[in-house]
């Protein structure tokens, strides 16, 4: 929501997401990724820590 809101306000800021590889198994994560792709959010940066640990 933040990345889309910033773009609509023509704010040049970026939104950074930090997550682990375990979160990539959750459906909500992929729904968010598909929404970001659909809205072509080029101001959204996702960093994934691949540590092979899942809670």
PALUM-907115 format. One record per residue (C-alpha): z, y, x; residue in one letter. Coordinates in steps of 0.001 Angstrom, whole numbers, plus 500000, padded with zeros to 6 digits. Layout:
// residues N
ZYXA
...
END
This chain:
// residues 55
500000500000500000X
500825502421502813X
497457502067504559X
495560502611501310X
497703505628500396X
497199507212503804X
493443506737503543X
493357508277500065X
495241511312501403X
492776511445504329X
495676511012506752X
494395509647510107X
497594507651510798X
497622503896511353X
499911501290509799X
501086498492512109X
502293495090510899X
504273492734513122X
504620489113512009X
505042485631513399X
502629482740513051X
504996481095510541X
504272483860508045X
500574482975508130X
501383479878506046X
502523482000503101X
500171482831500257X
501359486424499913X
500311487104503500X
496748485979502804X
496625487862499492X
497541491016501405X
494927490304504065X
492233489797501424X
493238493039499677X
493052494923502991X
489599493467503607X
488442494282500078X
489517497917500490X
488104498026504052X
491350499369505506X
490400500217509069X
493745501986509572X
495729498728509285X
496619496868512500X
498263493426512398X
500026491959515439X
500878488242515311X
503476486633517579X
502248483062518020X
505483481331518986X
504939478002517158X
508292478359515387X
508431478206511629X
511592478720509618X
END
